[in-house]
């Protein structure tokens, strides 16, 4: 088994890579019809619930649909967990799955979350007309213990 998170990085320039297909399990919560105003609630409540399962690596989020101001999209957040993790009976929407696999375009964002839009724009500009299946953010550093200028978020356009 490989790590369920994309290997390597940081990627200071957009880089084409292959996300592994044999990654380990992740525990996730899925939300539909989310807008930017909902993100704080989804992340705060969701990561708190998922943390009870004993994460083995950094949190992540997958966005699908048209993501932008004034739009609604689907959001899945999660953490990698140990092989053999069993969900409690009261899991209430938590499920076990794997990260998306296949071709992706990667870029690392350094700094606070408010600057993610600029990094995503840089990545999508390079992707051009490529068909995008979704957007993956891996929160490589923990914002609860890392100063904002030192935060690292790895971004992946799923192609």
VOSERO-167298 format. One line per field, with one value per residue (C-alpha): residue in three letters; x, y, z; residue number from 1; chain. Coordinates in nm, 4 decimals, decimal comma. Example, Ala and Ser with C-alpha at 12.3 -4.5 7.8 and 13.67 -1.06 7.14 Angstrom:
! residues 2
code (ALA_SER);
xx (1,2300_1,3670);
yy (-0,4500_-0,1060);
zz (0,7800_0,7140);
pos (1_2);
unit (A_A);
***
This chain:
! residues 159
code (UNK_UNK_UNK_UNK_UNK_UNK_UNK_UNK_UNK_UNK_UNK_UNK_UNK_UNK_UNK_UNK_UNK_UNK_UNK_UNK_UNK_UNK_UNK_UNK_UNK_UNK_UNK_UNK_UNK_UNK_UNK_UNK_UNK_UNK_UNK_UNK_UNK_UNK_UNK_UNK_UNK_UNK_UNK_UNK_UNK_UNK_UNK_UNK_UNK_UNK_UNK_UNK_UNK_UNK_UNK_UNK_UNK_UNK_UNK_UNK_UNK_UNK_UNK_UNK_UNK_UNK_UNK_UNK_UNK_UNK_UNK_UNK_UNK_UNK_UNK_UNK_UNK_UNK_UNK_UNK_UNK_UNK_UNK_UNK_UNK_UNK_UNK_UNK_UNK_UNK_UNK_UNK_UNK_UNK_UNK_UNK_UNK_UNK_UNK_UNK_UNK_UNK_UNK_UNK_UNK_UNK_UNK_UNK_UNK_UNK_UNK_UNK_UNK_UNK_UNK_UNK_UNK_UNK_UNK_UNK_UNK_UNK_UNK_UNK_UNK_UNK_UNK_UNK_UNK_UNK_UNK_UNK_UNK_UNK_UNK_UNK_UNK_UNK_UNK_UNK_UNK_UNK_UNK_UNK_UNK_UNK_UNK_UNK_UNK_UNK_UNK_UNK_UNK_UNK_UNK_UNK_UNK_UNK_UNK);
xx (0,0000_0,1183_0,0252_-0,3285_-0,1968_-0,0219_0,3548_0,6193_0,5969_0,6120_0,5387_0,6461_0,5274_0,2308_0,3407_0,1684_0,1645_-0,0283_-0,2179_-0,1703_-0,4430_-0,3348_-0,3636_-0,4996_-0,8373_-0,9737_-1,2688_-1,4901_-1,7962_-1,9730_-2,1763_-2,3927_-2,5045_-2,2300_-2,1436_-1,8399_-2,0376_-2,0882_-1,7219_-1,6288_-1,9151_-1,8443_-1,4736_-1,5019_-1,7833_-1,6713_-1,3045_-1,4003_-1,6217_-1,3669_-1,0824_-1,2453_-1,1429_-0,7697_-0,6332_-0,2974_-0,2167_-0,3317_-0,6873_-0,8028_-1,1004_-1,2320_-1,4517_-1,6660_-1,8980_-1,8597_-1,6675_-1,6764_-1,8415_-2,2192_-2,2154_-2,2971_-2,0833_-2,0196_-1,7546_-1,5974_-1,3604_-1,1544_-0,8461_-0,6409_-0,7049_-0,5478_-0,6173_-0,8959_-1,0631_-1,4210_-1,6836_-1,8935_-2,2655_-2,3430_-2,1105_-2,3907_-2,2771_-1,9099_-1,7906_-1,4660_-1,3293_-1,0050_-0,8717_-0,9324_-0,6628_-0,5276_-0,3749_-0,3569_-0,1932_-0,0274_0,0777_0,1665_0,0138_0,2145_0,0374_-0,3155_-0,6317_-0,7529_-0,4860_-0,5930_-0,8021_-0,4930_-0,3092_-0,6107_-0,6313_-0,2641_-0,3257_-0,6436_-0,4730_-0,2139_-0,4807_-0,6525_-0,9208_-0,8366_-1,1368_-1,1270_-1,2967_-1,2523_-1,0190_-0,8250_-0,6691_-0,4344_-0,3738_-0,0125_0,0336_-0,2065_-0,3546_-0,4195_-0,0443_0,1195_0,1606_-0,0358_0,2721_0,4058_0,0892_0,1239_-0,1703_-0,1065_-0,3543_-0,4438_-0,6648_-0,8011_-0,7808);
yy (0,0000_0,3523_0,6671_0,7834_1,1325_1,2455_1,1896_1,4563_1,8286_2,1039_2,1967_2,5570_2,5417_2,3524_1,9904_1,6960_1,3787_1,0592_1,0203_0,6643_0,4046_0,1773_0,4307_0,3458_0,4304_0,7725_0,8636_1,1269_1,3426_1,4585_1,7770_1,8714_2,2150_2,3991_2,7651_2,9612_3,0906_2,7278_2,6237_2,7294_2,5297_2,2242_2,2205_2,3045_2,0626_1,7958_1,7781_1,7714_1,4663_1,2914_1,3500_1,1014_0,8225_0,8838_1,0510_0,9232_1,2240_1,5702_1,6643_1,7238_1,8432_1,7500_2,0016_1,8918_2,0896_2,4533_2,6131_2,9904_3,2937_3,2627_2,8927_2,5776_2,2681_1,9383_1,9075_1,5985_1,6403_1,3714_1,2320_0,9217_0,6495_0,3157_0,0100_-0,1859_0,1205_0,0383_0,3109_0,3417_0,2635_0,6337_0,7436_0,9710_1,0321_0,9378_0,6761_0,5042_0,5398_0,6216_0,9433_1,0093_0,8517_0,9217_1,2150_1,5510_1,8898_1,9942_2,3258_2,4190_2,7271_2,8886_3,1168_3,1787_3,0319_3,3698_3,3490_3,0078_3,1638_3,3104_2,9792_2,7946_3,0519_2,9921_2,6176_2,6383_2,8769_2,6084_2,3379_2,5375_2,3352_2,0081_1,8264_1,8676_1,6022_1,7980_1,9938_1,8431_2,0448_1,8726_2,0761_1,9720_2,1895_2,2187_2,5706_2,5279_2,5090_2,6726_3,0472_3,1716_3,2648_2,9105_2,7260_2,4869_2,3632_2,1290_2,1838_1,9235_1,9593_1,6110_1,5569);
zz (0,0000_-0,0772_0,1069_0,0231_-0,0420_-0,3591_-0,3349_-0,3793_-0,3795_-0,3232_-0,6829_-0,7469_-1,1081_-1,2542_-1,2901_-1,4582_-1,2487_-1,1862_-0,8591_-0,7272_-0,7787_-0,4933_-0,2135_0,1287_0,2787_0,3617_0,5828_0,4209_0,4566_0,1395_0,1001_-0,1997_-0,3132_-0,1218_-0,1803_-0,0627_0,2375_0,3546_0,3477_0,7020_0,8528_0,6369_0,7212_1,0915_1,1737_0,9271_1,0229_1,3936_1,3305_1,1096_1,3575_1,5963_1,3529_1,4071_1,0928_0,9710_0,7525_0,6463_0,5635_0,2111_0,0090_-0,3351_-0,5172_-0,8128_-1,0343_-1,1268_-0,8392_-0,8243_-0,6690_-0,6791_-0,7737_-0,5811_-0,6049_-0,4310_-0,1609_-0,0084_0,2856_0,4495_0,6169_0,5457_0,8046_0,8947_0,6833_0,8548_1,0099_1,1060_1,1185_1,4334_1,4053_1,4519_1,1669_1,0369_0,6810_0,7223_0,4745_0,3797_0,0278_-0,1581_-0,3052_-0,6742_-0,8928_-1,2380_-1,4208_-1,2469_-1,2697_-0,9398_-0,7857_-0,4276_-0,2642_0,0152_0,2620_0,3848_0,2436_0,1139_-0,1581_-0,2889_-0,5665_-0,7325_-0,7188_-0,8605_-1,1428_-1,2230_-1,2389_-1,4488_-1,6926_-1,7623_-1,7942_-2,0678_-2,2434_-2,0679_-1,9237_-1,5438_-1,3245_-1,0032_-0,7794_-0,4882_-0,2049_0,0419_0,3579_0,4031_0,7124_1,0050_1,0255_1,3993_1,4720_1,1669_1,1143_0,8129_0,6040_0,6535_0,5467_0,2526_0,0463_-0,2456_-0,5313_-0,7937_-1,0989_-1,1625_-1,5381);
pos (1_2_3_4_5_6_7_8_9_10_11_12_13_14_15_16_17_18_19_20_21_22_23_24_25_26_27_28_29_30_31_32_33_34_35_36_37_38_39_40_41_42_43_44_45_46_47_48_49_50_51_52_53_54_55_56_57_58_59_60_61_62_63_64_65_66_67_68_69_70_71_72_73_74_75_76_77_78_79_80_81_82_83_84_85_86_87_88_89_90_91_92_93_94_95_96_97_98_99_100_101_102_103_104_105_106_107_108_109_110_111_112_113_114_115_116_117_118_119_120_121_122_123_124_125_126_127_128_129_130_131_132_133_134_135_136_137_138_139_140_141_142_143_144_145_146_147_148_149_150_151_152_153_154_155_156_157_158_159);
unit (A_A_A_A_A_A_A_A_A_A_A_A_A_A_A_A_A_A_A_A_A_A_A_A_A_A_A_A_A_A_A_A_A_A_A_A_A_A_A_A_A_A_A_A_A_A_A_A_A_A_A_A_A_A_A_A_A_A_A_A_A_A_A_A_A_A_A_A_A_A_A_A_A_A_A_A_A_A_A_A_A_A_A_A_A_A_A_A_A_A_A_A_A_A_A_A_A_A_A_A_A_A_A_A_A_A_A_A_A_A_A_A_A_A_A_A_A_A_A_A_A_A_A_A_A_A_A_A_A_A_A_A_A_A_A_A_A_A_A_A_A_A_A_A_A_A_A_A_A_A_A_A_A_A_A_A_A_A_A);
***
